[in-house]
Amino acid sequence: MTQLQTRIPGYLDKVYALRNPDGGWGLNYAYDKFGNGTVNPADTTYTVTITDHVGLVFLDAYQAGLVPAADIATLQAKLDAAEKR
């Protein structure tokens, strides 16, 4: 087992620790995207965070057998719900 392979579970633990209560991921800080005073709370889930940041990591980890299929299904459900908005 390589040094990276031994570190992966710890990295995944850190990613899981940043998960929002709704099962998605975001910025973990309040954010006013448009500078108009409409602030999204720190636990807002963003599609780009799921697809470009967490999603790629989870897909690779899933293929390596380190992330359960249920977690991939949760990400997919979040993306499906966002698409319907």
Secondary structure in CASP SS format (residue, H / E / C, confidence):
PFRMAT SS
TARGET T0000
AUTHOR 0000-0000-0000
METHOD secondary structure of the structure
MODEL  1
M C 1.00
T C 1.00
Q H 1.00
L H 1.00
Q H 1.00
T H 1.00
R H 1.00
I H 1.00
P H 1.00
G H 1.00
Y H 1.00
L H 1.00
D H 1.00
K H 1.00
V H 1.00
Y H 1.00
A H 1.00
L C 1.00
R C 1.00
N C 1.00
P C 1.00
D C 1.00
G C 1.00
G C 1.00
W C 1.00
G C 1.00
L C 1.00
N C 1.00
Y C 1.00
A C 1.00
Y E 1.00
D C 1.00
K C 1.00
F C 1.00
G C 1.00
N C 1.00
G C 1.00
T C 1.00
V C 1.00
N E 1.00
P C 1.00
A C 1.00
D C 1.00
T C 1.00
T C 1.00
Y C 1.00
T H 1.00
V H 1.00
T H 1.00
I H 1.00
T H 1.00
D H 1.00
H H 1.00
V H 1.00
G H 1.00
L H 1.00
V H 1.00
F H 1.00
L H 1.00
D H 1.00
A H 1.00
Y H 1.00
Q H 1.00
A C 1.00
G C 1.00
L C 1.00
V C 1.00
P C 1.00
A H 1.00
A H 1.00
D H 1.00
I H 1.00
A H 1.00
T H 1.00
L H 1.00
Q H 1.00
A H 1.00
K H 1.00
L H 1.00
D H 1.00
A H 1.00
A H 1.00
E H 1.00
K H 1.00
R C 1.00
END
